[in-house]
Amino acid sequence: MDYQSLYKSRILNQFEPLIHKTLQRMTIPQRHINYEDYAQELRMKLLTIEDSFDGKALGGDRIRFVAYAGKGLYWYLVTLLRKEQKKQEVSFDEVERAVDFDMPIENSRIELVIFLEEVRRRLDREEYELFLMLSDETLTVTEIARRYGVGRKTIYQRKNKIVDKINDLKTLLL
């Protein structure tokens, strides 16, 4: 192992708590579906922040580096979350509108069954269950969040992950 790799490894070990604190600051719990992905993104960003720092992160400038890196990691995570939120998504209202209600019931049901089979194939059991709950007009996001023991924001993030997986299926309903 060369000196540079060893140094980067020490940086990651020393400042790992800063990564988790940044995620906590953005109210992303450890049980969040994308927690480890976000943590890994922040680890890579930490190394680029350290490269641009004008002092010694492991030396006498440690306190200054923590402040500098903390701010950089925070804004990088904000950018990641904004990008994720901006992804084009199909809403479950669109699915409902896409079904042609003027069509004879049999054709409409067949298309809906094909759609649901493909959704079930692409999603794991928990995602499919959440998909069905979100499709149920009698349940609010708050009620669903309570059932899962998570916040509303988490439900929206999980919904976005589901939407990413099934977004191209809306053509089955048109």
Salt bridges, closest charged atoms under 4 A:
GLU16 OE2 - HIS20 NE2 2.78
GLU16 OE2 - ARG43 NH2 2.68
GLU36 OE1 - ARG43 NH1 3.97
ASP51 OD1 - LYS8 NZ 3.60
ASP54 OD1 - ARG64 NH1 3.05
ASP61 OD2 - ARG64 NH2 3.87
GLU89 OE2 - LYS159 NZ 3.52
GLU118 OE2 - ARG121 NH2 2.40
GLU118 OE2 - ARG122 NE 3.00
GLU127 OE1 - LYS165 NZ 2.81
GLU129 OE1 - ARG125 NH1 3.73
ASP164 OD2 - LYS87 NZ 3.73
ASP168 OD1 - ARG122 NH1 2.53
